């Protein structure tokens, strides 16, 4: 196998902006693109390989063909033939609804699905942009239901002003929302299960209020208060800086001025690289290489023992794998 790239799956949404096509250098540029699914094994949107001998094959086809060579033995044993992560860019031109995602147990029982733990990396933010993550005060399940009915639920949420480089880790159960003017990269479990809690009483083109999942969300929400909802980290050049560590994924930030080698042999997992700035060549030990530019994503199969990443000038990449 060799390093893989995929065609992006662009999603037109009523709240989408104009940042995704510019960031990914997609022509012709389009407005109203809310999401780009970079690597997906969601049933209705399976990614297609865009490079090399496997070009045109779907992610599902190469998992069926190569299995543990692509995923890693431990990953295949844990997840079977399902690719466990979904990689996205999200551009919110309007405030998105307040949401929560169920954990694995609840999602399996209700939807026969994985739960949804995720993380956000803020790529850019317009002046005054904000997002919501967690609660600002204690609230009980019954108080939550009452506050939704009385249109006061927003008073309980923790609001965060955002800037480029901010990180938010969102375990399943954490109430959250992306605010207008925020452009992010999202790494999440492969799941499309979302409970809509609150939508600012907005109406659709037919004048209908959007459906809320108040009762479903009631049992999914983590009502605990936490001291901090934002991840702190320090940039380091030419080394891996940890951004998120959980049972579902580990993510590092690589700020590169020089070539570095990343060893995959003992990891027994695929590795995903998302290029956030600049351009870099990724070459494996067999001399096979790809170049990823800002806005592109690459999948390194588990069977590729190690890679050398060489920036063209400076580059910034996010690195993600299964622990």
Buried (B, 14 or more C-beta within 10 A) or exposed (E): BBBBBBBBBBBEBEBBBBBBBBBBEBEEEBEBBBBBBBBBBBEEEBBBBBBBEBEEBBBBBBBEEBBBBBBBBBBBEEBEEBBBBBBBBBBBBBBBBBBBBBBBEBBEEEBEBBBBBBBBBBBBBBEEBBBBBBBBEEBEEEBBBEBBEEEEBBEBBBEBEBEEBBBBBBBBBBBBBBBBBBBBBBBBBBBBBBBBBBBEEEEEEEEEEEEBBBEBBBEBBBBEEEEEBBBEEEEEEEEBBEBBEBEBBBBBBBBBEEEBEBEBEEBBBBBBBBBBBBBBBBBBEEEBBBBBBBBBBBBBBBBBEBBBBBBEEBBBBBBBBBE
